[in-house]
Amino acid sequence: MDTATARKRLEEMRGELDKSITVLQGEQPAERAGSDSPQDPADAGTTLSEADRTQAVLSAARLQRTAVLDALLRIEHGTYGTCADCGSPIPEGRLDARPEASRCVKCQSKRDRGRH
């Protein structure tokens, strides 16, 4: 993928993530404000579960936004499309599927296995 196309896709992704993050952040205060009112104990578990789910989605969106911003920086520095670990070119198919990818599949797999 050429860098102009990658930049455009990444900027679109950043815009969508910014919108999602704004919406998710807007949902959090309402949930907390509602927790001051008396609640059925059964509803309390549901509210907590929804708050936890919202927080998890928000965290994932923030992580993906950081990856997108990092990819935009790699374009600026001329290192986009090169694996951050081994220095090999990242295959076109991977960049088409995940334009924010900073590692080739092999190195990303090693990293993922190391987290578990």
Beta strands, then each sheet from edge to edge (+ up, - down):
end
